[in-house]
Amino acid sequence: MAGNPLNDGLRIEPTPGNATLVIFGASGDLTRRKLLPALYRLSRGHRLPARFSAIGIARTNMDDEGFRKQFRDSLREFAGVEPGDDIARSLAAHLYYLSGELDDPAVYQRLTARLQEIDGADGVLFYLAIPPSVYGTVIRQLGAAGLGGRTSEGWRRIIVEKPFGTDLTTARALNAEVHRHFEEEQVFRIDHFLGKETVQNLLVFRFANGMFEPIWNRRYIDHVQITGAETVGVERRAAYYEGAGALRDMVQNHLMQLMTLVAMEPPIAFTAESVRDRKIDVLLSAQPLVNNGRPNVVRAQYAAGWVAGSEVPGYCREPGVNGSSTTETYVALRMQLDSWRWAGVPFYLRTGKRLPKRTTEIAIQFKQPPLQVFKAASPSSVSPNLLVINVQPDEGISLRFEAKVPATRMQLAPVMMNFRYGTAFGGPVPEAYETLLLDAMLGDPTLFARHDFVEASWTLITPVHEAWRAEAAAALPQYEAGEWGPKEADAPMAADGRRWRTL
Ligand SMILES: NC(=O)c1ccc[n+]([C@@H]2O[C@H](COP(=O)([O-])OP(=O)(O)OC[C@H]3O[C@@H](n4cnc5c(N)ncnc54)[C@H](OP(=O)(O)O)[C@@H]3O)[C@@H](O)[C@H]2O)c1
């Protein structure tokens, strides 16, 4: 395939067999912002199947041409691409649209007919880009129309967006509903963090380099801090966020996924089941987050303040938010893993909205050397070695170590050794949704959440929500927008003799 750098020399990248993508929620934000631009980029990179079509479905009245216009508008708005090129034209010609109510069986008959008309596909990938309240409806209707399950006519797979349930009970019910109509190997539960290059690179970093694995344990690592910081507030998502909060929105899925990738044992091979087996072990080893009815999770809500030079309102003054809302926009917690490798090594997780900087990072802090040899010459304290994995926005890995300050007798100062994805390899880093759409079409679920992971994660999180509900209505701690969260989040760290990193 000339012109495709991924297929040069020995680096042959697989291309999926011919496929049709069916997007439920085709008129929505996710489709416009992420999915349509991802399809364009995949096509530009020669990664789409030789014969590829997409059928969009939603209630909005639109025809094929209307959906194609929406595709072109999406490229302009969200991909910074003028959609007049051959790639956009040829992809647009393979986009189709069906409008209708998602609980109407006639929609699924029309879909079946459309799929038959689009000849030559080896398989069909359904994508639920719809509100979670209608996941069950679509799954049932697909089953009733004979579009679920395995078939001799080719593969069928389904991508389910986040959130996957709102607690353990609803997650179990959703898993049961999906499994009534699809086998687990057909189900791809998305967590877009897993599609990020640096997150995948974490596995390569750990298991393709001999250097770090021997020290990746309780003997050498003091603790791990995982931060998911956003500068944005609730924006237009109040209706969803009011019922979710930071613990559900960020911790149950994204931060838990990051933690398991840091903490997992080496898989016996890079196969979906082996990797996911080792990840679930981590969650199963985690101590409960609630002890004697008390949740070990600090929660808080942002008050008015300043972010990036602009004055912003407090959470309760945001459009669509209840003026006396107790939804948390910040959480900080300590995970303790009862495993041979990690006993006694805390994993501190924090996430919040309206923090000073947008960044997601994993910081692994190593123990100090056993003896402070330079103490006399360099009385200032020696910074511990730190390995920082930047998940976003500047994907990369940095290592902090001590160095001698030039022209001093023996003054020490910390320095960084940096690897940046953007500069190290040249070329654009693919967006998470490109990677995940491609993997689903290839039938590789490694970067998707398995049913037991989702349930194990809710098993840890749900008791916290239950304990919060049972708590007397104490005032929720506040933090000023633009600050690094509430002071209450510092106390548990201080009690351990540690502090949050200043980012
Ligand atoms: N937007 C993002 O960046 C993002 C990121 C992560 C996860 N997600 C997840 O992706 C899913 C879709 O999110 P979104 O932001 O695209 O939502 P959205 O903008 O509200 O779009 C929802 C889509 O579902 C359709 N729909 C069909 N039946 C519906 C019903 N009964 N009620 C409401 N909408 C219905 C809507 O179109 P019609 O009104 O035309 O039917 C629309 O196409 C959600 O599960 C969300 O949590 C989104």
The ligand as a Gaussian input file, in Angstrom:
#p B3LYP/6-31G(d) Opt

LIG

0 1
 N      -19.947000      13.848000      23.639000
 C      -18.847000      13.309000      24.089000
 O      -17.737000      13.828000      23.875000
 C      -18.892000      12.013000      24.868000
 C      -17.719000      11.583000      25.506000
 C      -17.744000      10.372000      26.204000
 C      -18.908000       9.612000      26.227000
 N      -20.043000      10.053000      25.609000
 C      -21.227000       9.195000      25.667000
 O      -21.748000       9.024000      24.357000
 C      -23.159000       8.938000      24.401000
 C      -23.740000      10.025000      23.508000
 O      -23.340000      11.276000      24.015000
 P      -23.541000      12.641000      23.214000
 O      -22.725000      13.664000      23.920000
 O      -23.302000      12.451000      21.765000
 O      -25.084000      12.938000      23.486000
 P      -26.074000      13.837000      22.632000
 O      -25.340000      14.942000      21.941000
 O      -27.207000      14.174000      23.511000
 O      -26.581000      12.844000      21.507000
 C      -27.452000      11.786000      21.752000
 C      -27.815000      11.116000      20.459000
 O      -28.757000      10.074000      20.735000
 C      -29.930000      10.312000      19.945000
 N      -31.091000       9.800000      20.656000
 C      -31.859000       8.770000      20.280000
 N      -32.823000       8.516000      21.149000
 C      -32.711000       9.389000      22.107000
 C      -33.440000       9.618000      23.282000
 N      -34.483000       8.862000      23.632000
 N      -33.037000      10.634000      24.049000
 C      -32.000000      11.419000      23.701000
 N      -31.267000      11.219000      22.583000
 C      -31.617000      10.222000      21.796000
 C      -29.897000      11.803000      19.682000
 O      -30.471000      12.130000      18.459000
 P      -31.973000      12.501000      18.177000
 O      -32.367000      13.525000      19.190000
 O      -31.896000      12.983000      16.782000
 O      -32.665000      11.212000      18.321000
 C      -28.419000      12.043000      19.474000
 O      -28.043000      11.653000      18.171000
 C      -23.549000       9.086000      25.869000
 O      -23.662000       7.800000      26.427000
 C      -22.358000       9.800000      26.484000
 O      -22.203000       9.510000      27.850000
 C      -20.037000      11.234000      24.945000

